[in-house]
Amino acid sequence: MAAALQMSSVGAAHADPSGPVRPGTVGSAEAEATSLQNQADAAAKDAARAAARLDEAKARAEEEAQKAADAAATAEQSGKISDKNRADAAAAQAAQASAQAAQAQLAYNDKAAAAAQAAAAAAEAATNAEREAASLAGITDGTATEGTQTLPDTGVFPDNATHSDNVEVVGHVRGLLSNNGSCPAFKATKCPAFSSLNFVHYEKLGYDVMVANGTGGLAVWSLKDPEHPEYIAAVTVDQLKQPGETMTQFWEGENLTVDSRRKLVFLTRDSGTKGLFIIDIKDPWHPKLLGFHRVPLGHTATCINDCRFIWSVGSGVRGVSSPVYVTDVRDVNHPFTYSQAVVSDVRRTGVTSGSTHSVDVDFDGVVWVSGSGGVRGYWTDGKHFDPATQTKRYATAYDPIPYAGGSVSGSESAFLHNAYRFPNALGDRPKGDVVLITNENNNQNCAKAGVFILASLEGTHDAEGITSTPENPVKMTRLATYSPGGKPGHYVDPTGKAGDCSAHWFTVNGNIVAAGFYEQGVRFLDISDPSNPQQVGWFRVPDRAAGPDGPAIIGSNASSAYWHNGYVYVPDYGRGVDILKFTGDIPGKHEKKVCWNSCEK
């Protein structure tokens, strides 16, 4: 059972560390904490001196007031002019002392407030340094010893798979299955398997581990043999349950985020109590559930700023335009979430209806938020021009600086599911101009289903001084769309309806996109010409009943397709994970790593 980790709403006045977590960032944070503590000590001394002066002024004011009262009494009793003059002089002295005491009070109030502010800043900087140090201390190469534990895998190789000639099916695993696979899918088999996966590298082992989450929880495979993953561990629904819950499935962790440097997995929970499960996989044969941390949104979550922070998105928070919640996870045993959501305003209209769905970090560190009607990019690290202040300032995870994006012309009302800013030039579009976007709309009519979109950021960059108003918002230009409808591999069910035709998650290798299209399986697209994407490959598994041709096989309901070290791993809501090889040409510049979710250099 997961232990609950407390949610906090601590703010920060310190400067966030920049770049990857390293000894230098810890040293800088500690130096800042020391400097601010010195300032706090000096401010406290100033306040103490002001307090002493205030005490002196108050004592003198009381003394002078008593003298004035005594002189007044004497003058009233004697009736002498000389005594009245002395009483008037004493009253003036008392008034002057009282005014001086009032001035001393104001001075003390200022010094005390400054001291309190300095103390708070010092305390926050000290906490920041402690968290940065905790993050650095967590960096690990992982275990050096291979485990011996293996779990039974009931996967059946899809010998009935249909695919283009340039796609090879090399493996299949089933892994952890849910006893409650209910979901909104059209397929009768629903969603007992996986919605997403990710990879963690083990430096001492010399190979990667694959993790996948779905309605059954988290499954872990060794990729020592990347074509035939070995199922080695799981974290089940029963282990994820919170005290007093009757949790029968995990929902949904649709964009699984990991910290490969610290060997951590973050599962986002979107049903019941929303939040993050934090799992330590330093030893992937024996994953350790560290706890559960509540967050107001929990559909998907993404590591940003070298996984110091996580941005969480989803639905259920009202009155905020495209809300994003920020959680500091540097100390994973004591995470905290800022109480105020980041307003990402993906449509640039200020409208508070709709939801946010995905956060994706590009190679330059720009964080892209996708949701109802738009995609918006933000700087969360480094010094950049802020159009709101017309100055350069440091961006932070909880006070980001807008970069570019908005709605897509011609797709203003579309639900934009996730996005990837292409890092290189494409066709006649300059480097970093093209954004690849999924429009999700589950439909068995391909003409109405969600499409894959290519859009241009030209004219939407905030630093260029553009004018965008709610009445006339800046929009991205739609360059092209793609749908599998009518393309080779198009599936139509026995009733004459197309299988779910919507676009979903995708990854990119060179200029080739591998994308999951639910019941239409996986499609490979060449986007070398961003105004005319071409399907160059496909893969799909038909349903098969047990019989003379072999055992029963569940047909495709592909969530995504992940390029990884020469293979394409396909998490499927019903099937498990299929492993493919694409043998066709892969034009374009090949990045050092194929990434999604968090692509920071």
Number of C-alpha atoms within 10 A of each C-alpha: 14 18 15 14 19 14 18 16 11 11 14 16 14 19 14 23 22 19 14 15 21 16 13 12 19 21 15 17 25 20 15 19 23 16 14 22 20 15 17 22 16 14 21 20 15 17 22 16 14 21 19 14 17 21 15 14 21 20 15 17 22 16 14 21 20 15 17 22 16 14 21 19 15 16 19 14 10 11 11 11 11 11 18 18 14 16 22 16 14 21 20 15 17 22 16 14 21 20 15 17 22 16 14 21 19 14 17 21 15 14 21 20 15 17 22 16 15 22 20 17 21 24 19 19 26 21 17 26 25 18 22 27 21 17 22 20 15 17 17 15 17 20 17 13 10 12 13 7 11 13 14 11 15 13 16 17 16 23 11 15 16 17 19 17 13 14 19 18 20 16 19 23 22 22 27 28 24 19 13 15 21 15 16 9 16 15 18 11 16 16 25 23 28 35 28 26 28 23 23 24 18 21 14 13 15 10 14 19 23 20 24 28 30 32 27 28 25 26 24 28 25 24 18 14 10 21 19 16 20 22 24 22 22 23 19 20 21 17 12 22 18 17 10 6 11 9 15 15 22 26 26 24 28 26 28 24 27 25 21 22 21 21 24 24 25 23 30 32 25 24 15 11 16 20 24 27 22 24 22 19 23 23 16 24 22 16 21 15 19 17 21 29 27 22 24 21 29 29 25 26 33 25 27 27 23 21 23 22 21 25 28 29 31 23 19 14 18 12 9 19 23 33 31 30 23 26 27 23 21 26 19 21 15 15 20 24 26 18 16 14 22 19 17 25 26 28 27 24 17 16 14 16 13 19 24 31 27 26 31 27 27 22 18 13 22 26 31 26 31 33 30 22 24 31 32 25 28 23 25 24 22 17 15 18 19 19 16 10 8 10 10 13 14 18 22 20 23 22 16 23 28 25 22 24 30 27 29 26 15 11 17 16 13 19 22 32 25 26 31 27 25 19 17 18 16 19 14 10 16 13 13 18 16 26 21 22 26 26 27 21 20 21 17 20 16 21 14 13 19 27 26 23 24 27 24 23 20 16 16 23 17 21 16 12 11 12 11 15 11 11 8 10 16 24 26 27 21 20 18 18 19 17 21 24 21 12 11 15 19 19 22 18 13 8 6 9 13 19 26 27 30 28 32 26 27 26 23 24 21 18 22 25 24 27 27 29 31 26 29 28 32 31 28 24 19 23 24 19 15 25 18 15 21 15 19 19 22 25 25 25 24 18 15 15 11 10 8 6 10 12 13 13 21 19 22 29 34 33 26 30 32 28 25 16 10 13 19 25 24 30 30 29 28 27 28 28 27 25 22 22 17 20 13 14 12 15 13 16 12 13 13 7 12 16 21 23 25 23 20 20 13
